[in-house]
């Protein structure tokens, strides 16, 4: 199954908005990916958790959520979300992302992140019109650090007890990219 409603398309993946109808596939992929995601990431694993999550990512202008779909099949390979979008003089958002286990290690999330960066930095009307994106990554998450470093993000600092994850306040590295910085292609 293919979709004509991709926000952006690359060579192997397309980005599209979340839909409530994606709940069964999304949550099945999350459950299959539990060993890959933990202890870093806790996406919704049930329909009851998925529906409010997807709704938050599709309503309002403080978030933009993108499902990463394999071109040709439309199968979900992962997700990239831009959260906490602030407009005005700041024009910044915070990234959240994850690959599903069947797609991990194939470069699909790397391609999708590049598409999200293109969309995020494109002017209003063509994209999100942002100037800066941030990714807060736990220091031991080598795969996530490699992803943002490979996309051109720079390490800006260390934040102790930054986010409440898995029942405790966790330290994070702060990575950022601005529209003017060079990006990997």
Backbone as CSV, one residue per row, in Angstrom:
resi,resn,N_x,N_y,N_z,CA_x,CA_y,CA_z,C_x,C_y,C_z
1,UNK,0.850,-1.181,0.000,0.000,0.000,0.000,0.890,1.237,0.000
2,UNK,0.602,2.187,-0.842,1.354,3.435,-0.881,0.422,4.583,-0.519
3,UNK,1.022,5.684,-0.163,0.249,6.837,0.264,0.660,8.038,-0.561
4,UNK,-0.314,8.824,-0.972,-0.010,10.039,-1.714,0.042,11.239,-0.782
5,UNK,-0.141,11.007,0.507,-0.206,12.121,1.455,1.089,12.301,2.242
6,UNK,2.213,11.931,1.655,3.483,12.145,2.345,3.801,13.632,2.391
7,UNK,4.255,14.087,3.538,4.700,15.465,3.706,6.019,15.655,2.959
8,UNK,6.890,14.651,3.065,8.182,14.635,2.377,8.485,13.191,2.002
9,UNK,9.197,13.036,0.883,9.626,11.704,0.437,11.110,11.704,0.167
10,UNK,11.759,10.618,0.550,13.159,10.398,0.236,13.273,9.245,-0.738
11,UNK,14.439,8.610,-0.758,14.647,7.468,-1.654,13.933,6.224,-1.155
12,UNK,13.898,6.041,0.178,13.330,4.812,0.727,12.183,5.023,1.695
13,UNK,12.028,6.257,2.208,10.973,6.509,3.182,10.187,7.762,2.833
14,UNK,8.982,7.796,3.360,8.137,8.981,3.289,7.687,9.328,4.689
15,UNK,7.399,10.604,4.914,6.888,11.084,6.196,5.432,11.450,6.034
16,UNK,4.637,11.034,6.989,3.246,11.461,6.993,2.776,11.650,8.416
17,UNK,1.654,12.324,8.548,1.078,12.577,9.866,0.541,11.292,10.481
18,UNK,0.443,11.316,11.783,-0.193,10.217,12.524,-1.679,10.181,12.201
19,UNK,-2.242,8.989,12.246,-3.685,8.798,12.132,-4.119,7.835,13.233
20,UNK,-5.310,7.995,13.712,-5.841,7.069,14.721,-5.835,5.645,14.159
21,UNK,-6.106,5.499,12.867,-6.142,4.175,12.233,-4.785,3.466,12.253
22,UNK,-3.696,4.202,12.505,-2.364,3.595,12.580,-2.120,2.901,13.911
23,UNK,-3.011,3.073,14.860,-2.811,2.539,16.204,-2.428,1.070,16.270
24,UNK,-3.158,0.172,15.615,-2.793,-1.247,15.721,-1.389,-1.557,15.207
25,UNK,-1.004,-0.994,14.044,0.337,-1.262,13.526,1.397,-0.599,14.399
26,UNK,1.170,0.649,14.785,2.139,1.375,15.596,2.400,0.637,16.911
27,UNK,1.341,0.287,17.627,1.522,-0.347,18.939,2.109,-1.751,18.809
28,UNK,1.777,-2.479,17.749,2.404,-3.792,17.525,3.898,-3.627,17.293
29,UNK,4.293,-2.624,16.504,5.720,-2.355,16.256,6.428,-1.926,17.541
30,UNK,5.755,-1.144,18.378,6.352,-0.738,19.656,6.600,-1.970,20.521
31,UNK,5.630,-2.857,20.604,5.802,-4.064,21.432,6.929,-4.943,20.892
32,UNK,7.036,-5.057,19.555,8.125,-5.829,18.942,9.487,-5.186,19.204
33,UNK,9.509,-3.889,19.462,10.751,-3.125,19.581,11.139,-2.836,21.030
34,UNK,10.457,-3.433,21.951,10.694,-3.147,23.374,12.171,-3.275,23.756
35,UNK,12.823,-4.346,23.343,14.235,-4.542,23.705,15.135,-3.478,23.075
36,UNK,14.784,-3.000,21.905,15.551,-1.943,21.240,15.367,-0.603,21.951
37,UNK,14.142,-0.297,22.340,13.819,1.012,22.896,14.231,1.190,24.356
38,UNK,14.147,0.146,25.142,14.403,0.295,26.570,15.887,0.264,26.863
39,UNK,16.401,1.086,27.737,15.715,1.975,28.680,15.597,3.417,28.202
40,UNK,15.729,3.642,26.892,15.799,5.012,26.380,14.442,5.626,26.059
41,UNK,13.516,4.793,25.615,12.318,5.305,24.955,11.110,4.482,25.376
42,UNK,9.978,5.151,25.577,8.763,4.485,26.032,7.552,4.968,25.226
43,UNK,7.522,4.677,23.927,6.362,5.087,23.124,5.131,4.266,23.515
44,UNK,3.948,4.721,23.143,2.720,4.027,23.539,2.636,2.612,22.947
45,UNK,2.338,1.649,23.807,2.296,0.244,23.392,0.889,-0.325,23.335
46,UNK,-0.118,0.477,23.692,-1.507,0.025,23.625,-2.325,1.059,22.859
47,UNK,-3.455,0.629,22.349,-4.346,1.549,21.635,-4.787,2.675,22.578
48,UNK,-5.048,2.335,23.837,-5.501,3.339,24.808,-4.441,4.417,25.027
49,UNK,-3.167,4.051,24.942,-2.089,5.039,25.066,-1.847,5.764,23.739
50,UNK,-2.000,5.026,22.638,-1.687,5.584,21.326,-2.623,6.723,20.930
51,UNK,-3.923,6.555,21.141,-4.879,7.540,20.637,-4.639,8.951,21.178
52,UNK,-4.466,9.157,22.492,-4.180,10.530,22.945,-2.798,11.020,22.488
53,UNK,-1.846,10.109,22.387,-0.501,10.451,21.900,-0.588,10.972,20.462
54,UNK,-1.245,10.242,19.587,-1.385,10.640,18.185,-2.183,11.939,18.061
55,UNK,-3.215,12.073,18.859,-4.034,13.279,18.821,-3.212,14.508,19.203
56,UNK,-2.389,14.399,20.256,-1.532,15.528,20.668,-0.580,15.940,19.546
57,UNK,-0.136,14.964,18.752,0.839,15.247,17.694,0.202,15.777,16.405
58,UNK,-1.106,15.785,16.349,-1.774,16.245,15.133,-2.639,17.483,15.358
59,UNK,-2.813,17.896,16.605,-3.641,19.064,16.899,-2.773,20.200,17.412
60,UNK,-3.105,21.400,17.020,-2.370,22.574,17.483,-1.061,22.747,16.730
61,UNK,-0.327,23.783,17.128,0.926,24.056,16.425,2.144,23.950,17.334
62,UNK,1.989,23.358,18.529,3.114,23.191,19.446,3.863,21.884,19.210
63,UNK,3.346,21.032,18.327,3.986,19.749,18.008,3.731,19.417,16.550
64,UNK,4.634,18.628,15.998,4.438,18.074,14.654,4.991,16.651,14.679
65,UNK,4.123,15.694,14.454,4.540,14.299,14.494,4.556,13.690,13.106
66,UNK,5.576,12.878,12.857,5.734,12.247,11.548,5.977,10.755,11.700
67,UNK,5.166,9.979,11.036,5.417,8.551,10.935,6.360,8.329,9.766
68,UNK,7.337,7.475,9.979,8.300,7.119,8.943,7.777,5.855,8.276
69,UNK,7.479,5.953,6.989,6.892,4.831,6.243,7.833,4.381,5.135
70,UNK,7.967,3.087,4.988,8.768,2.562,3.890,8.001,2.794,2.590
71,UNK,8.672,3.402,1.616,8.019,3.639,0.332,7.733,2.293,-0.330
72,UNK,6.655,2.241,-1.045,6.280,1.014,-1.730,5.299,0.192,-0.935
73,UNK,5.536,0.050,0.378,4.636,-0.754,1.205,3.815,0.095,2.153
74,UNK,4.336,1.260,2.543,3.665,2.090,3.541,3.871,1.601,4.964
75,UNK,4.625,0.507,5.148,4.850,-0.053,6.482,5.560,0.951,7.375
76,UNK,5.151,1.005,8.632,5.765,1.916,9.579,7.162,1.425,9.951
77,UNK,8.148,2.317,9.810,9.532,1.995,10.150,9.980,2.728,11.412
78,UNK,9.242,3.759,11.821,9.599,4.531,12.998,8.828,5.831,13.042
79,UNK,9.328,6.766,13.815,8.656,8.054,13.980,9.683,9.119,14.340
80,UNK,9.378,10.355,13.957,10.163,11.526,14.350,9.154,12.617,14.700
81,UNK,9.251,13.107,15.930,8.339,14.141,16.395,9.111,15.414,16.723
82,UNK,8.517,16.548,16.400,9.055,17.836,16.817,8.109,18.338,17.903
83,UNK,8.615,18.383,19.130,7.819,18.751,20.295,8.205,20.143,20.788
84,UNK,7.378,20.682,21.656,7.674,21.947,22.336,8.082,23.041,21.354
85,UNK,7.340,23.155,20.271,7.639,24.185,19.279,7.297,25.553,19.854
86,UNK,8.291,26.436,19.781,8.106,27.817,20.224,8.327,28.702,19.007
87,UNK,7.421,29.606,18.773,7.510,30.516,17.619,8.145,31.838,18.054
88,UNK,7.882,32.871,17.341,8.412,34.187,17.678,9.905,34.261,17.415
89,UNK,10.629,34.930,18.286,12.064,35.123,18.102,12.873,33.851,18.315
90,UNK,12.300,32.848,18.971,13.029,31.617,19.282,12.969,30.612,18.121
91,UNK,11.781,30.356,17.583,11.537,29.419,16.469,12.337,28.120,16.626
92,UNK,12.016,27.398,17.687,12.770,26.203,18.067,11.812,25.065,18.376
93,UNK,12.304,23.843,18.235,11.560,22.654,18.616,12.519,21.596,19.141
94,UNK,11.964,20.628,19.863,12.748,19.540,20.446,12.356,18.223,19.772
95,UNK,13.355,17.476,19.350,13.110,16.222,18.640,12.902,15.047,19.582
96,UNK,12.033,14.151,19.159,11.866,12.833,19.757,11.740,11.864,18.604
97,UNK,12.368,10.689,18.690,12.373,9.785,17.539,12.662,8.364,17.970
98,UNK,12.331,7.451,17.087,12.651,6.048,17.317,12.418,5.242,16.058
99,UNK,13.278,4.266,15.840,13.083,3.289,14.764,12.400,2.072,15.369
100,UNK,11.672,1.358,14.569,11.129,0.078,15.011,12.150,-1.015,14.705
101,UNK,12.112,-2.079,15.490,13.161,-3.107,15.448,13.398,-3.665,14.046
102,UNK,12.335,-3.906,13.294,12.504,-4.490,11.953,13.216,-3.536,10.988
103,UNK,13.237,-2.247,11.328,13.845,-1.244,10.459,15.191,-0.750,10.991
104,UNK,15.536,-1.109,12.210,16.759,-0.603,12.841,17.993,-1.076,12.075
105,UNK,18.967,-0.172,11.999,20.230,-0.506,11.359,20.214,-0.465,9.841
106,UNK,19.121,-0.024,9.256,18.999,0.017,7.801,19.125,1.431,7.234
107,UNK,19.352,2.417,8.095,19.505,3.796,7.642,18.200,4.513,7.358
108,UNK,17.067,3.886,7.664,15.772,4.506,7.368,15.494,5.700,8.271
109,UNK,15.841,5.588,9.551,15.604,6.718,10.449,16.552,7.866,10.119
110,UNK,17.761,7.563,9.718,18.707,8.611,9.306,18.127,9.387,8.110
111,UNK,17.596,8.663,7.136,16.977,9.324,5.979,15.767,10.145,6.417
112,UNK,14.954,9.578,7.293,13.754,10.276,7.769,14.121,11.534,8.542
113,UNK,15.159,11.458,9.368,15.566,12.642,10.115,15.972,13.764,9.154
114,UNK,16.682,13.430,8.093,17.033,14.440,7.096,15.807,15.084,6.478
115,UNK,14.781,14.292,6.214,13.534,14.835,5.662,12.832,15.745,6.669
116,UNK,12.853,15.342,7.941,12.240,16.177,8.977,13.000,17.493,9.108
117,UNK,14.326,17.437,9.040,15.113,18.676,9.109,14.762,19.595,7.942
118,UNK,14.653,19.037,6.746,14.255,19.849,5.585,12.908,20.512,5.832
119,UNK,11.965,19.748,6.357,10.614,20.267,6.607,10.619,21.302,7.737
120,UNK,11.350,21.007,8.794,11.366,21.905,9.949,11.976,23.258,9.598
121,UNK,13.025,23.253,8.771,13.717,24.494,8.449,13.143,25.211,7.231
122,UNK,12.236,24.584,6.524,11.593,25.243,5.380,10.713,26.391,5.896
123,UNK,10.582,27.459,5.110,9.774,28.611,5.548,8.326,28.212,5.831
124,UNK,7.686,29.000,6.698,6.253,28.800,6.954,5.515,28.701,5.628
125,UNK,4.542,27.836,5.572,3.797,27.608,4.343,4.378,26.446,3.554
126,UNK,5.691,26.263,3.642,6.362,25.128,2.995,6.804,24.099,4.029
127,UNK,6.925,24.531,5.270,7.391,23.687,6.362,7.052,24.342,7.687
128,UNK,7.849,24.055,8.705,7.561,24.565,10.043,8.154,25.951,10.300
129,UNK,9.080,26.391,9.482,9.657,27.715,9.643,10.516,27.867,10.891
130,UNK,11.150,26.780,11.335,11.979,26.844,12.539,13.398,27.287,12.203
131,UNK,14.083,27.786,13.212,15.484,28.174,13.084,16.402,27.181,13.787
132,UNK,15.882,26.488,14.807,16.714,25.632,15.650,15.945,24.378,16.042
133,UNK,16.653,23.260,16.052,16.110,22.009,16.592,17.080,21.484,17.631
134,UNK,16.528,20.941,18.697,17.325,20.369,19.770,16.985,18.896,19.929
135,UNK,17.984,18.129,20.324,17.792,16.717,20.660,18.489,16.482,21.989
136,UNK,17.746,16.051,22.965,18.302,15.755,24.284,18.442,14.251,24.389
137,UNK,19.689,13.793,24.549,20.008,12.374,24.439,20.714,11.914,25.708
138,UNK,20.292,10.770,26.222,20.985,10.207,27.387,22.392,9.797,26.977
139,UNK,23.390,10.082,27.820,24.791,9.868,27.450,25.130,8.452,26.978
140,UNK,24.499,7.438,27.476,24.816,6.071,27.075,24.130,5.592,25.814
141,UNK,23.303,6.428,25.219,22.542,6.014,24.040,23.375,6.261,22.778
142,UNK,24.292,5.334,22.516,25.250,5.493,21.414,24.568,5.617,20.056
143,UNK,23.506,4.860,19.817,22.823,4.906,18.519,22.202,6.280,18.283
144,UNK,21.587,6.848,19.306,20.955,8.156,19.163,21.999,9.252,18.988
145,UNK,23.087,9.159,19.725,24.162,10.142,19.577,24.738,10.074,18.169
146,UNK,24.943,8.860,17.657,25.468,8.704,16.288,24.492,9.294,15.269
147,UNK,23.193,9.128,15.500,22.191,9.658,14.577,22.264,11.181,14.499
148,UNK,22.249,11.855,15.646,22.246,13.316,15.611,23.605,13.861,15.172
149,UNK,24.677,13.245,15.621,26.010,13.690,15.189,26.130,13.549,13.673
150,UNK,25.664,12.428,13.139,25.729,12.191,11.704,24.884,13.154,10.895
151,UNK,23.844,13.705,11.514,22.976,14.670,10.828,23.520,16.100,10.910
152,UNK,24.614,16.286,11.652,25.217,17.612,11.729,24.962,18.363,13.021
153,UNK,24.242,17.757,13.976,24.004,18.420,15.256,25.329,18.606,15.991
154,UNK,25.407,19.670,16.785,26.590,19.898,17.610,26.221,19.665,19.075
155,UNK,27.161,19.150,19.827,26.987,18.974,21.263,27.125,20.336,21.925
156,UNK,26.086,20.739,22.661,26.118,22.054,23.299,26.276,22.000,24.809
157,UNK,26.062,20.834,25.397,26.228,20.789,26.842,25.654,19.543,27.470
158,UNK,25.688,19.543,28.766,25.232,18.423,29.587,24.236,18.962,30.601
159,UNK,23.105,18.286,30.733,22.061,18.714,31.666,21.800,17.608,32.683
160,UNK,22.266,17.778,33.928,21.981,16.770,34.942,20.491,16.757,35.287
161,UNK,19.973,15.568,35.562,18.574,15.404,35.995,17.601,16.162,35.088
162,UNK,17.769,16.030,33.791,17.044,16.853,32.817,15.616,16.392,32.552
163,UNK,15.434,15.099,32.277,14.098,14.581,31.950,13.756,13.394,32.841
164,UNK,12.484,13.278,33.178,12.006,12.150,33.981,11.695,10.999,33.033
165,UNK,12.541,9.979,33.053,12.428,8.832,32.151,12.552,7.556,32.977
166,UNK,11.666,6.618,32.745,11.751,5.305,33.389,11.820,5.429,34.913
167,UNK,11.013,6.334,35.471,10.874,6.445,36.914,11.909,7.286,37.642
168,UNK,12.807,7.946,36.930,13.821,8.767,37.602,14.222,9.937,36.702
169,UNK,14.789,10.968,37.318,15.326,12.097,36.575,16.656,11.671,35.990
170,UNK,16.811,11.825,34.674,17.994,11.324,33.964,18.795,12.471,33.358
171,UNK,20.115,12.296,33.385,21.027,13.237,32.738,20.878,13.115,31.220
172,UNK,21.091,14.222,30.518,21.033,14.234,29.063,22.114,15.139,28.485
173,UNK,22.584,14.776,27.317,23.428,15.662,26.528,22.507,16.502,25.656
174,UNK,22.853,17.777,25.473,22.067,18.681,24.629,22.761,18.823,23.285
175,UNK,22.080,18.413,22.244,22.565,18.536,20.870,21.647,19.499,20.142
176,UNK,22.187,20.298,19.239,21.352,21.267,18.520,21.864,21.475,17.107
177,UNK,20.954,21.920,16.265,21.238,22.238,14.873,20.418,23.465,14.522
178,UNK,21.033,24.414,13.816,20.284,25.573,13.336,20.182,25.496,11.815
179,UNK,19.279,26.274,11.291,19.036,26.254,9.845,20.275,26.599,9.046
180,UNK,21.184,27.400,9.614,22.376,27.825,8.875,23.521,26.819,8.935
181,UNK,23.448,25.876,9.847,24.566,24.926,10.005,24.565,23.902,8.883
182,UNK,25.749,23.446,8.498,25.808,22.395,7.462,25.220,21.084,8.002
183,UNK,24.563,20.360,7.104,23.955,19.081,7.472,24.504,17.987,6.584
184,UNK,24.491,16.793,7.117,24.888,15.629,6.320,23.808,15.352,5.287
185,UNK,24.203,14.866,4.148,23.246,14.502,3.087,23.480,13.076,2.683
